[in-house]
Amino acid sequence: MLTRRLLAPVVLVALVVGAHAQAPTPAGSLPASISNTDFWKLSRELSEPDGFFRSDNLVSNEIYFQTIIPELITTTKPERVYFGVGPEQNFTYIAALKPKMVFIIDVRRGNLHTHLMYKAIFELSKDRADFVSMLFSKKRPDGLTARTSARDLFQAFVPVETSEATYMANLAAIQQHLTKTRELPLSEDDLKGIEYVYYHFYWYGPGLTYSSSTGGGGRGNFVNFQSLMMADDGFGVARSFLATEEHFQYLKNLHTKNLFVPVVGNFGGSKAIRAVGTWLKERKAMVSAFYLSNVEQYLSQDGLWHSFCGNFAQLPVDDSSMFIYSQGGGRGGGGGGGLLSWYRPILLDVKANKCD
């Protein structure tokens, strides 16, 4: 079993959190729901131009990411705003931390396409079994209920064949839902991007890995989607967003209310994070957690970490607002590339690094 406790240099722990802290505000300052028009306007106006990363990141490669959740839920506060980057690992953190609103900021517009695909599938699925059925273009097996475990859920789908006809019908339903039901003015490139993402889920099924879209197929030292959903927190408690019906319905509700907003932006860029921060401050909202994955590594390599520091310094946070991040040091054979998950107070970074 692994436990990932709060990790912060001793010099940071010694700092007194005070001057930058802001008093919590009522959850009612955030919208109860957002119209389709305002959802797309918000995503578009907060975004930066499409950027580049070396991989598609269609699925996480962090098998140990649940290990910090038991402590994280005692440190952060619910009914606030969750920030994140990347694909589905955010769903599990969101199900645990119970934010009222979500912003996912990623340098690639392809990540926005991934989350639009997920948005449609969440909204078109009545439960977890429907979700898995549509995500992987597999017919729903009989006998699955709200009490079915994640392991039994995915094992039930193992013998179920996929078909191109099912995939094409599902793709049409996803596009129809986004462009007609939700009335999102998606460009042809956006529709092609969503199709690109969805095809990989159809083609590789629950065995989809981080390397699948890079020519590595399902091979390599990467955990697959199914294993991520069946993992636990190191204490035997399954916490993935597909582990329980309650977790799934929490995500479905956020999407249905348009409170899960994908944004295109570089963490070290000049607009996205600051623009979201301004929007939140205008509504007296507070950040609960900011999931970074291992993006800081790339920001440092590109000389952008201090710019990122200046960006997150503009976010409304207090001493319970946490960065969630990944670093090397784990067992490489676990299928997660050796990445372990940690958390630290955002305010300590602001003060220690004199962000501005």
GINORVEN-V578014 format. One record per residue. BURIAL is I if it has 9 or more other ideal C-beta (glycine too) atoms within 8 Angstrom, else O. Layout:
# GINORVEN-V578014
burial:BURIAL
burial:BURIAL
This chain:
# GINORVEN-V578014
burial:O
burial:O
burial:O
burial:I
burial:O
burial:O
burial:O
burial:I
burial:O
burial:O
burial:O
burial:I
burial:O
burial:O
burial:I
burial:O
burial:I
burial:O
burial:O
burial:I
burial:I
burial:O
burial:O
burial:O
burial:O
burial:O
burial:O
burial:O
burial:O
burial:I
burial:O
burial:O
burial:O
burial:I
burial:O
burial:I
burial:O
burial:I
burial:I
burial:I
burial:O
burial:I
burial:I
burial:O
burial:O
burial:I
burial:I
burial:I
burial:O
burial:O
burial:I
burial:O
burial:O
burial:O
burial:O
burial:I
burial:I
burial:I
burial:I
burial:I
burial:I
burial:I
burial:I
burial:I
burial:I
burial:I
burial:I
burial:I
burial:I
burial:I
burial:I
burial:I
burial:I
burial:O
burial:I
burial:I
burial:O
burial:I
burial:O
burial:I
burial:I
burial:I
burial:I
burial:I
burial:I
burial:I
burial:I
burial:I
burial:I
burial:I
burial:I
burial:I
burial:I
burial:I
burial:I
burial:I
burial:I
burial:O
burial:I
burial:I
burial:I
burial:I
burial:I
burial:I
burial:I
burial:I
burial:I
burial:I
burial:I
burial:I
burial:I
burial:I
burial:I
burial:I
burial:I
burial:I
burial:I
burial:I
burial:I
burial:I
burial:I
burial:I
burial:I
burial:I
burial:I
burial:O
burial:I
burial:I
burial:I
burial:I
burial:I
burial:I
burial:I
burial:I
burial:O
burial:I
burial:I
burial:I
burial:O
burial:O
burial:I
burial:O
burial:O
burial:I
burial:O
burial:O
burial:O
burial:I
burial:O
burial:I
burial:O
burial:I
burial:I
burial:I
burial:O
burial:I
burial:I
burial:O
burial:O
burial:I
burial:O
burial:I
burial:O
burial:O
burial:O
burial:I
burial:I
burial:O
burial:O
burial:I
burial:I
burial:O
burial:I
burial:I
burial:I
burial:I
burial:I
burial:I
burial:I
burial:O
burial:O
burial:I
burial:O
burial:I
burial:O
burial:I
burial:O
burial:O
burial:O
burial:I
burial:I
burial:O
burial:I
burial:I
burial:I
burial:I
burial:I
burial:I
burial:I
burial:I
burial:I
burial:I
burial:O
burial:I
burial:I
burial:I
burial:I
burial:I
burial:I
burial:I
burial:I
burial:I
burial:O
burial:O
burial:O
burial:I
burial:O
burial:I
burial:O
burial:O
burial:O
burial:I
burial:I
burial:I
burial:I
burial:I
burial:I
burial:I
burial:I
burial:I
burial:I
burial:I
burial:I
burial:I
burial:O
burial:O
burial:O
burial:I
burial:I
burial:I
burial:I
burial:I
burial:I
burial:O
burial:I
burial:O
burial:I
burial:I
burial:I
burial:I
burial:I
burial:I
burial:O
burial:I
burial:I
burial:O
burial:I
burial:I
burial:I
burial:I
burial:I
burial:I
burial:I
burial:I
burial:I
burial:I
burial:I
burial:I
burial:I
burial:O
burial:I
burial:I
burial:I
burial:I
burial:I
burial:I
burial:I
burial:I
burial:I
burial:I
burial:I
burial:O
burial:I
burial:I
burial:I
burial:I
burial:I
burial:I
burial:I
burial:I
burial:I
burial:I
burial:I
burial:I
burial:I
burial:I
burial:O
burial:I
burial:I
burial:I
burial:O
burial:O
burial:O
burial:I
burial:I
burial:O
burial:I
burial:I
burial:I
burial:I
burial:I
burial:I
burial:I
burial:I
burial:I
burial:I
burial:I
burial:I
burial:O
burial:I
burial:I
burial:I
burial:I
burial:I
burial:I
burial:I
burial:O
burial:O
burial:O
burial:I
burial:O
burial:O
burial:O
burial:I
burial:I
burial:I
burial:I
burial:I
burial:I
burial:I
burial:I
burial:I
burial:I
burial:I
burial:I
burial:I
burial:I
burial:I
burial:I
burial:I
burial:I
burial:I
burial:O
burial:O
burial:I
burial:O
